[in-house]
Amino acid sequence: MVHRALPRLDRDNRAFWTSGESGELVLHRCQSCASYVHPPRPVCRTCLSENVVPEAVAGTGEVYSFTVNYQKWHPKMEVPFVIARIQLDGVDGVLLTSNVVGCDPESVDIGDRVAVEFEQHEDVFVPVFRRVAS
Ligand SMILES: [Zn+2]
């Protein structure tokens, strides 16, 4: 498992970082204009509405872009690993930055189909992605 610095949970980000306990990926969505708001904020950046609530999204998508990290930034960090931007199915306007796990980092490619899974660290459930057959 990747060594991680964990986020400090607050009113705005708690749903995103804890929804994995129920197996769902949750993003905040504006109920006025339907835009997704990520990273989570209390105000929609498109229409400035404060009617922004967590909403479950498809946990599937594809690798939009990625890089392979070889730098051991922390003594406990295991390298190499993949940092990817994921285009989630049905979610416009958000590229979710995450990791692609469970495969040779050198084998990852743009367009690979992926599905979310969660790494639990204390009360935080970090969404990561694993490749699936396309
Ligand atoms: Zn809005």
Boltz pocket constraint, residues with backbone or C-beta under 6 A from the ligand:
constraints:
  - pocket:
      binder: B
      contacts: [[A, 30], [A, 31], [A, 32], [A, 33], [A, 34], [A, 35], [A, 44], [A, 45], [A, 46], [A, 47], [A, 48], [A, 49]]
      max_distance: 6.0
